[in-house]
Every structure is written in C-alpha cells, then in structure tokens.
C-alpha cells in the first residue's frame, strides 16, 4: 500500500521526530479501491499464511 498512499502523506516534525500525516478520507478511498481491485494486496510475504488466506477469502470456513 505504501506506493499508493505515499503521495497523500504530509511530513511534519514533532519534537525531535518526523511524522507522516495522512488525510483519513482519502486514505480510506485509495485503500478501498486498491483492495477491491486486487484482494491479495494486503497479503504478507508467507504464501502459506492462513491468516492472509482467510482474510482474503472473507474469513475462516468452519466445517
């Protein structure tokens, strides 16, 4: 998601640290569209991850 959200970020300095600020409504719109277009975009690097598989499939299937 980083490359999609980076253009929305504003960088500010708070004390001795640098923070990134994002407009919530725009982030929600961009993230929602990206996930709808490609559900696997939120998947972790582990191809066998059950948590990712269940999340993409809409939740665990109980038999």
Residue pairs with C-beta under 8 A, 6 or more apart in sequence:
1 31
1 34
1 41
1 42
4 30
4 31
4 34
5 22
5 27
5 30
5 31
8 22
8 23
8 26
8 27
8 30
9 20
9 21
9 22
10 20
10 21
10 22
11 18
11 19
11 20
11 21
12 18
12 19
12 20
12 21
13 19
34 41
35 41
35 42
39 56
40 56
42 52
42 55
42 56
43 49
43 52
43 56
44 51
44 52
46 52
50 60
54 60
